[in-house]
């Protein structure tokens, strides 16, 4: 029996960066595929994952900078991957790292990451993943242990291994992301990454030199204490998935756990922060 999905058709003004922000927030809320349209974006979520309050934490819907309206309806399952592929374009970060699909031509970059374009979040297109890639490119991971929390496609763990990391754990609560990360780890010939399906409860007894967490504000605030307890001495925590206005709240929680802000990257009002213990 085909799974039932709920499709939301959003009309967004202005389109950019409105659509990008909306897709990111919907992805964190559990929507698993998106098709951009001339007026906005259509987003899909499995009906069993849906609830009446699914849009409650979508901050952009409350923003005065954008006008967003939407309708939604039950639909039968379709070939999401085929739809998604139509809108998947390669990206190059700082002329150093390319993220592309298998059907794209190879770029002349130091790092070439191949991601099968499925619905997992974290292809490098969104600001948060893009900025995390920038942080990783500026960091020496040689011989280090790394956690990629909320790994999505696994792209950040893959790049960290390419940058010299010795042992890596990649964790995502979403089954699709878990499976897709496994596929992408194998596709990029990575040997040091272990992918897990779950949440921060899996971190008990674990320790890392670097923790990369690109999730959302509320989950981060809940889990920062756990991340801090898992960091080795002189460890580094990279956080993203929130807006510039969220920095005071995030920083206060990090400070309460003996983490100090070291560096900030900002892109279209999204930020990626580096903390040291």
Secondary structure as GFF3:
##gff-version 3
##sequence-region A 1 277
A	DSSP	beta_strand	4	13	.	.	.	ID=ss1
A	DSSP	alpha_helix	18	29	.	.	.	ID=ss2
A	DSSP	beta_strand	33	36	.	.	.	ID=ss3
A	DSSP	beta_strand	40	46	.	.	.	ID=ss4
A	DSSP	three_ten_helix	47	49	.	.	.	ID=ss5
A	DSSP	three_ten_helix	59	62	.	.	.	ID=ss6
A	DSSP	beta_strand	67	76	.	.	.	ID=ss7
A	DSSP	alpha_helix	80	86	.	.	.	ID=ss8
A	DSSP	beta_strand	91	93	.	.	.	ID=ss9
A	DSSP	beta_strand	97	100	.	.	.	ID=ss10
A	DSSP	beta_strand	111	114	.	.	.	ID=ss11
A	DSSP	alpha_helix	127	137	.	.	.	ID=ss12
A	DSSP	beta_strand	145	149	.	.	.	ID=ss13
A	DSSP	alpha_helix	155	162	.	.	.	ID=ss14
A	DSSP	beta_strand	167	172	.	.	.	ID=ss15
A	DSSP	alpha_helix	175	187	.	.	.	ID=ss16
A	DSSP	beta_strand	193	197	.	.	.	ID=ss17
A	DSSP	three_ten_helix	200	203	.	.	.	ID=ss18
A	DSSP	beta_strand	208	214	.	.	.	ID=ss19
A	DSSP	alpha_helix	217	230	.	.	.	ID=ss20
A	DSSP	beta_strand	231	243	.	.	.	ID=ss21
A	DSSP	three_ten_helix	244	246	.	.	.	ID=ss22
A	DSSP	alpha_helix	247	256	.	.	.	ID=ss23
A	DSSP	beta_strand	260	267	.	.	.	ID=ss24
A	DSSP	beta_strand	270	276	.	.	.	ID=ss25
###
